Amino acid sequence: MATVRSEDRVTPDDIRAKVREIEGSMETTAKEAAPIGIAVGVAVIVAVVVLSYALGRRRGRRRSTIVEIRRI
């Protein structure tokens, strides 16, 4: 059986320190990625609106009635 030295043991303080380190790096990454995410979101919304407009306009032209008035 292997002998565990006291310096090899993981203490609750070690775990807390590692969790704080991970949280800090996650916050930094999230702050750096936020502007890119906002720009992509706005671009997607604009694309959906333009596509909806174009498709609606096309459908409206196909289904519109042409009225012809003749004078006799």
CNS distance restraints for C-alpha pairs under 8 A (distance, minus, plus):
assign (resid   4 and name CA) (resid   8 and name CA) 6.53 0.50 0.50
assign (resid   4 and name CA) (resid   9 and name CA) 7.23 0.50 0.50
assign (resid   5 and name CA) (resid   9 and name CA) 6.90 0.50 0.50
assign (resid  10 and name CA) (resid  14 and name CA) 6.21 0.50 0.50
assign (resid  10 and name CA) (resid  15 and name CA) 7.36 0.50 0.50
assign (resid  11 and name CA) (resid  15 and name CA) 6.62 0.50 0.50
assign (resid  12 and name CA) (resid  16 and name CA) 6.18 0.50 0.50
assign (resid  13 and name CA) (resid  17 and name CA) 6.10 0.50 0.50
assign (resid  14 and name CA) (resid  18 and name CA) 6.25 0.50 0.50
assign (resid  15 and name CA) (resid  19 and name CA) 6.17 0.50 0.50
assign (resid  16 and name CA) (resid  20 and name CA) 6.22 0.50 0.50
assign (resid  17 and name CA) (resid  21 and name CA) 6.25 0.50 0.50
assign (resid  18 and name CA) (resid  22 and name CA) 6.23 0.50 0.50
assign (resid  19 and name CA) (resid  23 and name CA) 6.14 0.50 0.50
assign (resid  20 and name CA) (resid  24 and name CA) 6.13 0.50 0.50
assign (resid  21 and name CA) (resid  25 and name CA) 6.42 0.50 0.50
assign (resid  22 and name CA) (resid  26 and name CA) 6.21 0.50 0.50
assign (resid  23 and name CA) (resid  27 and name CA) 6.22 0.50 0.50
assign (resid  24 and name CA) (resid  28 and name CA) 6.32 0.50 0.50
assign (resid  25 and name CA) (resid  29 and name CA) 6.19 0.50 0.50
assign (resid  26 and name CA) (resid  30 and name CA) 6.10 0.50 0.50
assign (resid  27 and name CA) (resid  31 and name CA) 6.17 0.50 0.50
assign (resid  28 and name CA) (resid  32 and name CA) 6.28 0.50 0.50
assign (resid  29 and name CA) (resid  33 and name CA) 6.16 0.50 0.50
assign (resid  30 and name CA) (resid  34 and name CA) 6.05 0.50 0.50
assign (resid  31 and name CA) (resid  35 and name CA) 7.96 0.50 0.50
assign (resid  33 and name CA) (resid  37 and name CA) 6.26 0.50 0.50
assign (resid  34 and name CA) (resid  38 and name CA) 6.22 0.50 0.50
assign (resid  35 and name CA) (resid  39 and name CA) 6.21 0.50 0.50
assign (resid  36 and name CA) (resid  40 and name CA) 6.22 0.50 0.50
assign (resid  37 and name CA) (resid  41 and name CA) 6.09 0.50 0.50
assign (resid  38 and name CA) (resid  42 and name CA) 6.20 0.50 0.50
assign (resid  39 and name CA) (resid  43 and name CA) 6.19 0.50 0.50
assign (resid  40 and name CA) (resid  44 and name CA) 6.20 0.50 0.50
assign (resid  41 and name CA) (resid  45 and name CA) 6.28 0.50 0.50
assign (resid  42 and name CA) (resid  46 and name CA) 6.18 0.50 0.50
assign (resid  43 and name CA) (resid  47 and name CA) 6.13 0.50 0.50
assign (resid  44 and name CA) (resid  48 and name CA) 6.20 0.50 0.50
assign (resid  45 and name CA) (resid  49 and name CA) 6.25 0.50 0.50
assign (resid  46 and name CA) (resid  50 and name CA) 6.17 0.50 0.50
assign (resid  47 and name CA) (resid  51 and name CA) 6.03 0.50 0.50
assign (resid  48 and name CA) (resid  52 and name CA) 6.01 0.50 0.50
assign (resid  49 and name CA) (resid  53 and name CA) 6.14 0.50 0.50
assign (resid  50 and name CA) (resid  54 and name CA) 6.14 0.50 0.50
assign (resid  51 and name CA) (resid  55 and name CA) 6.09 0.50 0.50
assign (resid  52 and name CA) (resid  56 and name CA) 5.94 0.50 0.50
assign (resid  53 and name CA) (resid  57 and name CA) 6.01 0.50 0.50
assign (resid  54 and name CA) (resid  58 and name CA) 6.23 0.50 0.50
assign (resid  55 and name CA) (resid  59 and name CA) 6.17 0.50 0.50
assign (resid  56 and name CA) (resid  60 and name CA) 6.02 0.50 0.50
assign (resid  57 and name CA) (resid  61 and name CA) 6.26 0.50 0.50
assign (resid  58 and name CA) (resid  62 and name CA) 6.40 0.50 0.50
assign (resid  59 and name CA) (resid  63 and name CA) 6.23 0.50 0.50
assign (resid  60 and name CA) (resid  64 and name CA) 5.89 0.50 0.50
